[in-house]
Amino acid sequence: MTPPGLTAAASEYLAGRSVVLRVSPRNGCCGGRAEVPVAEPGPPRDTSRYQTVEAEGVRWYLDRALPEEAAAWSVDVAGFGRWRRLLIEGATNLDPERDGGRAVR
């Protein structure tokens, strides 16, 4: 899998740290479920469900449940000061029923 793009601001924010791009299941208050793509700095605790890729001097940990279209996304940074966080541009919620509902373990 090819990692998404990384803006200059996000690269500066990471300051050499790696990036985790993963699927995060979210449950609604009235039922239903959505899978939201999330980008976080640093390596994951358990690397077994991730594909590791080096691109442009950054180590990426890519969740194997991500769709191939993730390569077209872009990771940027939002906020200011210590409240900054990574965000994903171009991504939409993922269908939790894809692959027969087996996308998230």
C-alpha positions as CSV (number, residue, x, y, z in Angstrom):
1,M,0.0,0.0,0.0
2,T,1.2,3.5,-0.8
3,P,1.0,6.0,2.0
4,P,-1.0,9.3,1.6
5,G,0.7,12.6,1.0
6,L,2.1,14.6,3.9
7,T,2.0,18.4,3.9
8,A,5.1,20.5,4.9
9,A,3.3,21.6,8.1
10,A,2.5,18.0,9.1
11,S,6.1,17.0,8.4
12,E,7.4,19.9,10.6
13,Y,4.9,18.9,13.3
14,L,6.1,15.3,13.3
15,A,9.8,16.3,13.6
16,G,11.1,12.9,12.6
17,R,8.4,10.8,14.4
18,S,6.5,8.1,12.5
19,V,2.8,8.2,11.6
20,V,0.1,5.6,12.3
21,L,-2.8,5.6,9.8
22,R,-5.6,3.4,11.1
23,V,-9.3,2.6,11.1
24,S,-11.2,3.7,14.2
25,P,-14.7,2.2,14.8
26,R,-17.2,4.7,16.1
27,N,-20.7,3.8,17.4
28,G,-23.7,6.1,17.1
29,C,-25.9,6.9,20.0
30,C,-28.9,5.4,18.3
31,G,-27.2,2.4,16.8
32,G,-25.1,2.1,13.7
33,R,-21.4,2.1,13.2
34,A,-18.9,4.0,11.1
35,E,-15.2,3.4,10.6
36,V,-13.3,6.7,10.6
37,P,-9.7,6.9,9.3
38,V,-7.3,8.5,11.9
39,A,-3.7,9.7,11.7
40,E,-1.6,9.8,14.8
41,P,2.1,10.5,15.5
42,G,4.3,7.7,16.8
43,P,4.4,4.0,16.3
44,P,1.5,1.8,17.4
45,R,1.7,-0.5,20.5
46,D,1.1,-3.6,18.4
47,T,2.6,-3.5,14.9
48,S,1.2,-6.8,13.8
49,R,-2.0,-5.4,12.1
50,Y,0.0,-2.7,10.2
51,Q,2.1,-2.6,7.1
52,T,5.3,-0.6,7.6
53,V,6.3,1.7,4.7
54,E,9.1,4.3,4.5
55,A,8.3,7.3,2.2
56,E,10.0,10.6,2.0
57,G,11.9,10.1,5.2
58,V,8.8,9.2,7.2
59,R,8.0,5.7,8.6
60,W,4.3,5.0,8.1
61,Y,2.3,2.3,9.9
62,L,-0.7,1.6,7.6
63,D,-3.6,-0.3,9.0
64,R,-4.3,-3.3,6.7
65,A,-8.0,-2.5,6.9
66,L,-7.6,0.7,5.0
67,P,-8.8,0.9,1.4
68,E,-6.4,1.4,-1.5
69,E,-7.8,4.9,-2.0
70,A,-5.9,6.0,1.1
71,A,-2.9,6.7,-1.2
72,A,-4.9,9.7,-2.6
73,W,-5.5,11.2,0.9
74,S,-3.3,13.9,2.4
75,V,-2.2,14.2,6.1
76,D,-2.1,17.8,7.4
77,V,-1.9,19.4,10.8
78,A,-4.6,21.6,12.5
79,G,-4.8,23.7,15.6
80,F,-2.1,25.7,17.3
81,G,0.4,25.4,20.1
82,R,0.1,22.2,22.1
83,W,-3.4,21.6,20.8
84,R,-2.2,20.7,17.3
85,R,-3.2,17.3,15.8
86,L,-3.0,15.4,12.5
87,L,-6.0,15.3,10.2
88,I,-6.7,13.5,7.0
89,E,-7.9,15.5,4.0
90,G,-9.8,13.7,1.2
91,A,-11.0,10.8,3.4
92,T,-14.5,9.8,4.1
93,N,-16.0,7.4,6.6
94,L,-15.4,3.8,5.6
95,D,-18.2,1.3,5.2
96,P,-18.1,-1.1,8.2
97,E,-19.9,-3.7,6.2
98,R,-17.3,-3.9,3.4
99,D,-15.7,-7.3,3.1
100,G,-18.7,-8.9,4.8
101,G,-18.3,-6.8,8.0
102,R,-14.8,-8.1,8.7
103,A,-12.9,-4.9,8.1
104,V,-12.3,-4.1,11.7
105,R,-11.0,-6.8,14.0
